[in-house]
């Protein structure tokens, strides 16, 4: 993917901020337990920077764990929705590749569904600059659980009809550079949502937002008919695996 195409997809979420906020899944409590375990310190009272915060889905949960959160978000539409959702949380406009933050000012840097939009050659040194000695960089993604047959079939339809899968970035895009010490964890969880919410969730991914309205609508209409055969009551059991990576700045 070219840099211009990557940038277009990264900023496409601004056009669907309300849909994104309403339909995207959150994260299970076990994720934050794992973040604390791998980081070796609690989130409570920790100075935390949530980079690529979007509409604040992860930010809200970090605050509920007691973290003192500052959000960083590049997109104007997402930032506007964030401010309406979390008016009391500090928000700065910026990119992970050039964080507008002081050296050694954070205990945690978190990226929820967003590290793959950065250039790790720049964003990793920036994270380590902003982290205090011993601080932790935590990256995570909700990925559709392809061990579930209906989800594997849906992913195949996405690849066939739209050329990619909507659920999560490719594994290579989520990886830290070779040689960086890390701890990793995979957590499984699920949620039960109305079919309309599931389709809105799909449609909030950049793959759909840049595909063009007609192509996106045609796929989602076909998907509605397919899923109604599987879930005739109109409720969909979404299954996820959360992939978590944590690395720490040396003390």
N, C-alpha and C positions, 0 to 999 in steps of 0.2 A: 504494500500500500504506500502511495506517495505521501510526502509530508502534507501536501494540500488536502488530499483525501482524508488523511488522519485528522487534520484540524477540522475539516468540515463535519466529520462524524462526531468528534469530541464536542463541538459546539451545537450540534443538532438538537441536543436535549433542551435547549432554551425554548424551542418551539412547542414543547410538550411538558412543561414543568409541572402543571397541575395534575395532568394524567400520570406522570411519573410518581409524584408524591402520593397519589391516591391508590395506585395499583401495585407499585413495587413492593416486594416482601421486605420485612425487617430482618432481624437476626436473632437466633435463640440465645437465652442467657448463658448457655454452655460456651458460646464463643467468647464472651467476656471473661468467664472463668479461665479459659485457656490462655487468653491474652495475658492475664495477670500471672498465671503460672509460668508461662514461658518468659515473661519479662522480669519475673522475680520481684514484683512489687504490686501493690493494689492500685486501682484506678482512683480510689477515693482521695480527693484533694490533690490529685496529680495534675500538673499543668499539661494540658493535652491540646494538640493541634490536629484538627481533622481536615485533611487536604483533599480537595475535590469533593467538598461536603455536599454538593448538590442541593437538594431541598431540605436536608437535615435529618434524614432517616437514621443514620448512624449517630449523628451528633446528639440527637434526642436520647438515644439509649446510653451513650457515654455519660451524659449528664445524670441520667437516672442511676448510674453506678457511682456517682459522686465526683466525677472528673470535672475539673475547671477547664472548659473547652473554649478555644478560639477556632473559628472555621475559616478556611481558605477556599474560595470558589472563583473560577475564571468567568463563568457565564452570567450575563446580565439577567436573563430570565430565571435561571435557577436561583441566583442570589436574591432576586425580588421575592420569589416564593419562600425561600429560607427566612427572610426577614419577617414575612407575614406569619410563618409557622413558629418561629423562635425569636421574637423581637428582643429578648433580653440577652441573647448570645452574641458576643463580638464576632463580626464577620469582616474579613478583608478580601479584596479582590486580588487574585494573583494565581500564579502557576507553580506547580511543584518543582519545575526546573529552575525557578528563580524566586524563592520564597521571600516575601516582604517582612521578614522576622529577624529578631536579633540573634546573635550567636548564643549558644548554650542557654536557651530560654525555655525549653520544654522537657518534660519527663517522658512524654509519649508523642510520637507522630503516627497518625493513623491514616490509612488509605482504604476506604470501603468502596469497592468496585471502581477504582479510579487510577491505580498505579500504572496500568497498561496504557494510559493516555500520556504518560511522561516518557522522557528519554532517560533511562537509568544511569547513563554516563554523567548526567547532570543532576537528576533528582536524588540519587543516593548520596552524593557528596553534600548536597543541600540539606538533606535530612540529618546527616551526621553533624553538619555545622550547627543546626538549630537545636539538636538534642544536647542535653547536659551529659557529662560523663556518666556512664551507666544507664542512660536513657534508652528507650526501646522504640524501634520502628516496627509497626504492625501493619501488614497488608492482608486484606481478605476479600474473597469473592463468593457470592452465592452462585453456584453452578448447578444447572439442571442435572438431576441424578439419572444418568443414562442407564443405570442398572434396572430402572423401572421400565417395563416394555413400552407402555404408551408414550413415555417421554422420549425414548430412543427412536420410536417411529416418527414422532413430531420433529425431532432434530433432523432426521433424514429428509423429511418433507421440506424443511427450511433450507437444507443444503441443495436439494434438487431444484426448488422453485426460486430461491433468492440468493443462492450461491454461498451461503454461510449458515451458521447457527446463531440464534439470538441470545442464548443463555450464556453469558460470560465470555471473557476473552480467551483466545487460544492459550494453552499452557505456556508456550514459549514467551508470550507477551507478559505473563505474570511472574516470570522468573527474575530473581536477582542475579547480577553478574557472577560468573564462576569465581570461586575462591572466597566469597563473602560468607562468614559463619552465619548459620541460621538454624532455627528450629521450626519444624512444620507440623501441622495437625490438620486432619480432615474430620469434620463433624457432620452428621446427617440429621436432618430435621424435615418437617413437612408442615403444610398449612392447607386448610380446606376453604375454598373461596368460590363465589359465584362465577359462572362461566364468563360473564361479561368482564369481571375483574381480571381473570386469567388472560383474556384476549387483550385487554387494555395494558396489562403487564407486558405481553409480547410486543404490542404496538409501540411501547415506550422505549424500545431498544433502538440504538442508532441504525441498525440494519434496516428497520422499517422506516425510520424518519428520513433517510436519504434515498429510499427506494422509489419514491414518488407515490402520491396519494392513491392512484388507481391500482398500482401493483400491490401496495400494502393492503388496501381494502379487499382486493380480490382474494389474496391469500387468507386474510382473516375471516372472510365469509366462508371459504371452503373449510377452514379449520373449525369454525363454529359448527358446521354440519357434521364434520367428522367426530368432534368431541361430544356432541349430543347423542351420538350412537353409543359412545362409551360411558357417558355420564347423563343418562336420560332425566335425572332429577335436576340437572342444571347446576350441580356443585362439583367442582374439580378438586381432586386431591393432588396438589403440587408437591413434589419431592425435591429436596435440595441437598447438595453437599457443599459445606462451606470450607473452602481451602484457605488456610491461615499460614502465613509466614511471619516470623519475628526474628529480627536481628538487633543487636545492642551495640551502642557506642561504647568502646572500651572505657572502663573507669579510670 
